Amino acid sequence: MIKGHVDDNLQARVPAALLDKTERRFTLSTIVDTGFSGDLCVSIAEIDKLDLTFSHSQKFELEDGSIVAKDVFWGQIIFDDKKLLVKVLVSDSSDTLIGAALLANKKLEIDYTNQLVRIRNSRKKK
């Protein structure tokens, strides 16, 4: 289970460890963003500190409907005690986001009253 917290801006935050090509570990405080369908979105300031493998540039549609081209890199993340290969999108934002692709087989609980976030494995209903 992954445990996090709700910050003062009411954002659900969980820790994640990103590994670069040399296996250097960077612990990040990420915002859970269920509106982002990808794996991980890292700020341009953070990506400059990492040695990741460039994959490609891709066009994305933003919330306001505008289309932007962003660089995508390959990286590894340790999430729920598992090492996973992920696509890392570079953003102009200062925030690092965990997207819905990493939550696909998980149960997400956000308890705003107690400022707690929990992500755990989910079992399919029969």
N, C-alpha and C positions, 0 to 999 in steps of 0.2 A: 504494500500500500504506500502511496505517496501522500505525504501530509504537507499542507501549505497554510496560507493565511489570506484573509481579506484585508487589503491595505486601507489607508485612510481615504482613498479615492474610490472605494468599493470595488476594486479590481481583485479578482481571484488570482493569487500568485502561488506558484509551486517551483521548487528548485529542480534544475536539470543540469547535468554535466555534459558538456560538448567536448569531444576529442578531435584534435586536428590530425593531419597526416603523420605527425611524429608521436602521436599518442599523448601529447600534452593535454591536460585536463583543465577545462575552464568551467567553473561553477557559475551558473546564471540564474538569476531570479526571473522567471518567465511569467507572463500574463496568459491565463487560459482564455483563448479566443475561439469560441465555437463558430463564429462567423468566418473564420479563416480555415479553408478546407485542406490546406497543406500540412506539412510536418512542423517546420520551424522557420520563424522569420526573425532575423537578427539585424540589429542596427548597423549602418555602414561604419560607425565608430568601432563597434565590436568586431566586425568582420576583418578590419585592418590588423587586429591583434592575432588573428588566427591564420594558420597555414592550411587552408582547405583546397580541395581539388575543384577547379572550375568545371562546370557541366555545360551550361548554355545560357543564353539570354532568352527570356520568355515574356510575352505580353500578358498583362493581367488587367482585369477590370476592377476598379476601385469602387467603394461604396457609393460615391457620387456619380458613377457611370463613366468616368474618364478611363482611358486606356493608357497604361504605362508599360515600358519595357524595363525589366529588372533582371539582374544577374542571379543565377542559381548555381550553388555549389553542392558538392557531396561532402557529407560529414558523418560522424558517428555520435550518437547520443546515448548516454546511460539514463534510461527511463524505466522506473519500476524494477530496478536491479537487472535490467537486460540491456545489452549493447545492441543498438539498432542502427542500420544505415539509413540516413535521412537526407532529403533534399532541403538545403538551407537557402532560403530566399533572403536577399539583401533589401533592406528598407531604409528610407530616409528618416524614419521615426527613431526615437531614442529607445523605444521599447523592444523587448524580445518577446515573441509570442510563441506559444505552443498551440498548434492547430488541431482541428478535429481529426485529421488522419491518425494522430497518435492516441486519440481517445476512442477510436472506433470499437474496440473490444473492452472498454472500460465503463465503470460507473462513476460519474462525477457528482460529488455532493458539495454544495456550497451552503454553509450555515452562516448567513450574514449576522445573525444575532450574536453568535459566539466568535465570529471572525475566523472560522475554520474552513479549510478546503481539504477534501479527501478524494483521491482517485484510486480506485481498486479494480481488480479484475471482475468482470461481470459474467454471469452464467445466462445462457439463452433459455428462454421459457420454452417448455415443451407444448 
